[in-house]
Amino acid sequence: MKRAGGPVGAGLDAVIFDMDGVLCDYDFEARMTHMARLTGCAPAAIEAAIYASGWDDRSDRGEIGGEDYLRGCSARLGAEVTREAWLHARARAMTPKLEVLDLARGLAGRVAIGVFTNNNELLAENLSDLFPAVHEIFAPHVFVSGVLKHAKPDPAAFRHVLAKLGGIAPTRALFIDDSADYLAGAAEAGLHTHLFTDARGLAAVLSRHGL
């Protein structure tokens, strides 16, 4: 598969990872089930009120701050959604992918590495507790859309991340995601891309880039 921004095998200055689905398995159903236990609302009602409604997307775009987001969740459900409940449910959905994290550790010091995830302020503020390995490996280059106010798949979002990484040229950066839609935005911005399926495939792509 031809990659955007040049042929596979080109040298890289940066490798940028998605989080959910790449650095960790993400179980949305487990998250909804746990939130249902904590709020007394049915999982389907939570999904409809918060996610299908676009409320969560607005938070991920940075249009709504963390506390306003929680108040809005509570109003939409008719049940209090505390910060603690939200964080507990979020944590239940995440299982680290140890092989991928090891690959990221191996890149440190060789190229700039970062994370770009569509998530909100609450996750950004609590990531060191929710996912300590990401904080350990990537900080301070963990870019959360709700804080940046730039979200995937907007090509401008990727250019913004590259600027934050020190002005790296798109043709010198690889973006890894499990979403073809998000990769399309990165490709439009000029980055190399890799559709993540497993650690073995990612290792092969990194090797072809000389990493």
C-alpha positions as CSV (number, residue, x, y, z in Angstrom):
1,M,0.0,0.0,0.0
2,K,1.4,3.4,-1.0
3,R,1.7,5.8,1.9
4,A,1.0,9.5,1.8
5,G,3.9,11.9,1.7
6,G,6.4,9.5,0.0
7,P,7.3,5.9,-0.4
8,V,7.5,3.4,2.5
9,G,11.1,3.2,3.4
10,A,11.6,7.0,3.6
11,G,13.4,8.3,6.7
12,L,11.2,9.7,9.5
13,D,11.6,12.3,12.2
14,A,8.4,11.5,14.1
15,V,6.0,8.7,14.8
16,I,2.6,9.6,16.1
17,F,0.2,7.0,17.7
18,D,-3.5,7.0,18.2
19,M,-4.4,5.8,21.7
20,D,-7.7,3.8,21.8
21,G,-7.5,0.7,19.6
22,V,-3.7,1.1,19.0
23,L,-1.9,1.6,22.4
24,C,-4.8,0.0,24.2
25,D,-7.8,-2.1,23.5
26,Y,-11.0,-0.1,23.9
27,D,-14.2,-1.8,25.0
28,F,-17.1,0.7,24.7
29,E,-19.7,-1.8,25.8
30,A,-17.8,-2.4,29.1
31,R,-17.6,1.3,29.6
32,M,-21.4,1.7,29.1
33,T,-22.1,-1.3,31.4
34,H,-20.0,0.2,34.2
35,M,-21.5,3.6,33.8
36,A,-25.0,2.1,33.9
37,R,-24.1,0.5,37.3
38,L,-22.9,3.8,38.6
39,T,-25.8,6.0,37.4
40,G,-28.7,3.6,37.3
41,C,-29.4,4.3,33.7
42,A,-29.6,1.7,30.9
43,P,-26.5,1.4,28.7
44,A,-28.5,2.1,25.6
45,A,-29.9,5.3,27.2
46,I,-26.4,6.5,28.0
47,E,-25.2,5.8,24.5
48,A,-28.1,7.7,23.0
49,A,-28.0,10.7,25.3
50,I,-24.2,11.2,25.4
51,Y,-22.7,9.6,22.3
52,A,-25.3,9.3,19.5
53,S,-26.5,12.9,20.3
54,G,-23.1,14.4,19.5
55,W,-22.6,15.7,23.0
56,D,-19.4,13.7,23.5
57,D,-18.1,14.8,20.1
58,R,-18.5,18.4,21.1
59,S,-16.4,17.7,24.2
60,D,-13.8,16.0,22.1
61,R,-13.6,19.1,19.9
62,G,-13.0,21.3,22.9
63,E,-16.3,23.1,22.6
64,I,-17.2,22.1,26.1
65,G,-14.9,22.0,29.2
66,G,-14.7,19.1,31.6
67,E,-17.1,20.3,34.3
68,D,-19.7,21.6,31.7
69,Y,-19.5,18.3,30.0
70,L,-20.3,16.4,33.2
71,R,-23.1,18.7,34.0
72,G,-24.5,18.2,30.5
73,C,-24.2,14.4,30.9
74,S,-26.1,14.6,34.2
75,A,-28.9,16.7,32.7
76,R,-29.3,14.5,29.7
77,L,-29.5,11.3,31.8
78,G,-31.5,12.7,34.7
79,A,-28.8,11.2,37.0
80,E,-25.6,12.6,38.4
81,V,-22.5,11.8,36.5
82,T,-19.6,12.5,38.8
83,R,-16.0,12.9,37.7
84,E,-15.1,9.8,39.7
85,A,-17.8,7.7,37.9
86,W,-16.8,8.9,34.5
87,L,-13.1,8.1,35.2
88,H,-13.9,4.6,36.6
89,A,-16.0,3.8,33.6
90,R,-13.3,5.1,31.3
91,A,-10.7,3.0,33.0
92,R,-12.8,-0.2,32.7
93,A,-12.7,0.3,28.9
94,M,-8.9,0.3,28.5
95,T,-6.5,-2.6,28.3
96,P,-2.9,-1.7,27.4
97,K,-1.4,-3.3,24.3
98,L,2.0,-4.2,25.8
99,E,3.7,-5.2,22.5
100,V,2.8,-1.9,21.0
101,L,3.9,0.1,24.0
102,D,7.2,-1.8,23.8
103,L,7.6,-0.7,20.2
104,A,7.0,2.9,21.2
105,R,9.6,2.6,23.9
106,G,12.1,1.4,21.4
107,L,11.5,4.5,19.2
108,A,12.2,6.9,22.0
109,G,15.5,8.8,21.4
110,R,15.6,7.8,17.8
111,V,12.7,9.9,16.5
112,A,10.2,12.2,18.1
113,I,7.2,10.2,19.3
114,G,3.7,11.4,20.3
115,V,0.1,10.4,20.8
116,F,-2.8,12.1,19.1
117,T,-6.2,11.1,20.4
118,N,-9.8,12.4,20.0
119,N,-10.8,12.7,23.6
120,N,-11.8,15.4,26.1
121,E,-10.3,17.5,28.8
122,L,-11.2,15.0,31.5
123,L,-9.1,12.3,29.9
124,A,-6.2,14.7,29.4
125,E,-6.3,15.9,33.0
126,N,-6.3,12.3,34.4
127,L,-4.3,10.4,31.8
128,S,-1.3,9.7,34.1
129,D,-3.8,7.7,36.4
130,L,-5.9,6.2,33.6
131,F,-3.0,5.1,31.4
132,P,0.3,5.5,33.2
133,A,2.4,3.9,30.4
134,V,1.3,6.6,27.9
135,H,2.3,9.3,30.3
136,E,5.6,7.6,31.0
137,I,6.5,7.0,27.4
138,F,5.1,10.0,25.5
139,A,4.8,12.9,27.9
140,P,4.9,15.8,27.2
141,H,3.8,14.9,23.6
142,V,0.4,13.6,24.4
143,F,-2.1,15.6,22.3
144,V,-5.7,15.4,23.2
145,S,-8.2,17.0,20.8
146,G,-10.4,18.5,23.5
147,V,-7.3,20.5,24.8
148,L,-5.9,21.3,21.3
149,K,-9.3,22.2,20.0
150,H,-8.3,20.4,16.8
151,A,-9.8,17.0,16.2
152,K,-9.2,14.1,13.7
153,P,-9.7,13.8,10.8
154,D,-9.3,17.5,10.1
155,P,-6.0,17.8,8.2
156,A,-5.3,21.0,10.1
157,A,-5.3,19.0,13.3
158,F,-2.3,16.9,12.1
159,R,-0.4,20.0,11.0
160,H,-1.1,21.5,14.5
161,V,0.4,18.4,16.2
162,L,3.4,18.5,14.0
163,A,4.0,22.1,14.9
164,K,3.8,21.2,18.6
165,L,6.4,18.5,17.9
166,G,8.8,21.2,16.8
167,G,7.8,21.9,13.3
168,I,8.3,18.5,11.8
169,A,7.5,18.3,8.0
170,P,4.5,16.1,7.2
171,T,6.6,14.0,4.8
172,R,8.9,13.1,7.7
173,A,6.1,11.8,10.0
174,L,4.2,8.6,10.3
175,F,0.7,8.5,11.8
176,I,-0.7,5.2,13.2
177,D,-4.4,4.7,13.7
178,D,-7.1,1.9,13.5
179,S,-9.5,4.3,11.8
180,A,-9.3,4.6,8.0
181,D,-11.3,7.9,8.2
182,Y,-8.7,9.4,10.5
183,L,-5.8,8.2,8.4
184,A,-7.4,9.9,5.4
185,G,-7.1,13.2,7.2
186,A,-3.5,12.5,8.0
187,A,-2.8,11.6,4.4
188,E,-4.4,14.7,3.2
189,A,-2.1,16.7,5.5
190,G,0.9,14.9,3.9
191,L,1.8,12.4,6.6
192,H,2.8,8.7,6.0
193,T,0.0,6.5,7.4
194,H,-0.4,3.0,8.7
195,L,-3.7,1.3,9.4
196,F,-3.1,-0.6,12.6
197,T,-4.2,-4.2,13.0
198,D,-1.6,-5.7,15.3
199,A,1.9,-5.2,16.7
200,R,3.5,-7.5,14.2
201,G,2.2,-5.4,11.2
202,L,3.3,-2.2,12.9
203,A,6.8,-3.6,13.6
204,A,7.1,-4.5,9.9
205,V,6.2,-1.0,8.8
206,L,8.6,0.6,11.2
207,S,11.3,-1.7,10.0
208,R,10.6,-0.6,6.4
209,H,11.1,3.0,7.5
210,G,14.5,2.1,9.0
211,L,13.2,2.0,12.6
